[in-house]
């Protein structure tokens, strides 16, 4: 007999997005660093404690040069949490990790000269409030409407194929075969038969749902909680069904 | 311009080699120049089914490695003037097939033939992916049972990802050839129905070959099925005509009306 209290708890992995400032260095780096120093002089501690991502997408830079740049920045108290747009060959061990899949948000203006406190002017459209600290400006940027991307697949998803789309919803016009797998950050819509596995809300989205025209799935999961279809009501098999999460329980119901 | 066909399935024992020989012979019977190529290096069988096992001197590996010219390795069929066989090697293994070597051989075959029919080995590894790599058309051989259908589904996914056409953003034509179909077992519900297989795989149907002892007998005699008159023989010949672009209605063995007639019949009822 196995003691259920000793059974290992399943580890749940969740994704979470944070807002980070993105620095896009320009060549020559000496002049760009001078500009950065100038900005830092005018507003002490602007970068202190902020997560910063270095975007090297549009510049040609070698591994050694990039390393020097990261070191230069860290000597100025700028801590780089990740590098975006770098080739694997440009990243040496010990450098910040490569980042991808960043979503654009509103720009954050650099502080104006003469300002006493480190403050960021809010993005265009928001009320200018220069006396507010920079931290208060960040939610204003977040509140801007953001388009949620979705992935539409016009072909059936075949056995052995895995579709991973953490950015948003996945819509499949055909069927998802037995042995195929869909992993979506948002909801999953299948207009054919769902015979494989569907994992919705994989980046910690408990509101994600799974919709299919014919439920014959091997496994469905939302936000890390899964259910085998054999554990579901047998009457739902072959029906048009939606699956959602209520607390920690997976619910399923025929679509009317 | 030559058309390259790959006969593939994922699962073993479903009838790839038999179908390659039968389709190749049926296309050659139309007077077109056909090469059948055995990609099953190490487990060659196509030469046996074609009745040419005692005539193999050079093989695909020799040509790929440049030890023999293509013309030296091709074996002309004794019954059909326009049918040629490029055998596989029995003593080597699939690691001897290089991507560049296969590309060169396929290019040369395209220049000399109207049809190049490649017999893929089972599995999804190197041999199978190299066999499908240069194909314009894929014939997916499937038996009406679940494991064969799932393996075919997997192969269709690979055809859409790993072929040269797919990598160039073009489409590869995929056709389903349902083999070993037994009308009596289908009637009893022991086998998947034609509609079920089509629903799962969702590719067009090229033909349905009935289960028959004629197929085994022809293989053992070293004669492509299509050279002797029988029910599977005419089903294969119809499939070859459809490959060549003719519109011929498909009949489900054991049913008097065609599948389309049946569908219409239901609608009218």
Interface residues (C-beta under 8 A of the other chain):
Chain A: X155 X156 X158 X159 X160 X161 X174 X175 X177 X178 X179 X180 X193 X195
Chain B: X124 X150 X151 X153 X154 X156 X157 X158 X160 X199 X200 X202
